[in-house]
């Protein structure tokens, strides 16, 4: 597994886990999406900093592109949780 694929897998894993936590705890869809996106990007950059030992020169570009990906993942997870909540409330 090369470094770029490992970074993508790490980003998706962090994004999915944070999105699940925030969408289950916070009632506002957009607030949960933006907070989990922001934290995913920051945590990913901290992991890269720890791994490399320095802040990469293009970290702003990396934050922007990973932010887009994390936002999409968080929005999709939020939609799934919202649909799951609706199905649960319909059954009861």
N, C-alpha and C positions, 0 to 999 in steps of 0.2 A: 504494500500500500504506500503510495507516494505521499509527500507532505501536503499537497493541495487537497487530495481526497480525504486525508485525515482531518484537515481543517474544516472541510465541509461537513463531515460526519460529526465532528465535535460541535459545530454550530447548530446543526439540526437537533442533536441530542439536548443541548442546553436550551434551545428555543422551545422544543416540545415540552420539556419538563417544566420550565418556568411558565409557559403559556397555560399548561394544565393547572398549575398551582394558582396562578392569578385569576384565571377564568372561573375556577371553582370557588375562590374566596371573594372576589370582587364582583359586585352585581353589574357595574357599568362595563359594557362590552369594549368600548373604545379606550377607557382608562386601563383596563386589564391588558389590552393589546399593546398600547404604547409603553406601559411600564415594563411588560415582559420583553418587548423588543429592545428597549433601552438597556435593561439589565443583561440581556443576552449578549449584546454587542460589547458592553463594558467587561463582562466576565470573560468573553472570548479574548479581548485584547489583554486582559490581565494574565490569562493563561499563556498567550504568545509571549508576553513580556517575561514571564517566569522561565519559559522554555528557551528563549533566545538570550536573555540576560540584558537586553536593551530594547528600547521602543523602536520598532521598525520605521524606516524613513517615510513610508507611504501609509502610515496608520490611519490618516484621515480618509484616504480613498478606501482602505480596507474597512473602516467603520461604516462608510456610506454604503458600500456594496453588501456587506454583511447585514447591515440594517435593513436593507430592502428584502433580503432573503428571510431574515428573522421576522419581519413584519408579515410577510406572506404566510409563513409557518404559523405564527401566532393568530393571525386572522382565521386561518383554516381550522386550527384547533378550537378557537373560540366558537366558530360556527357549529362544529361537531358537538361541543359541550352544550351550546344553546339548544340544538335540536334534541339532544339527549334529555335535557331538563324538561323540554316541552313534552316529549313522549312520556316521561315519568309522571308529569303532572296530569296528562290526559288519562293515564291508566288509573290514577287514584281518584 
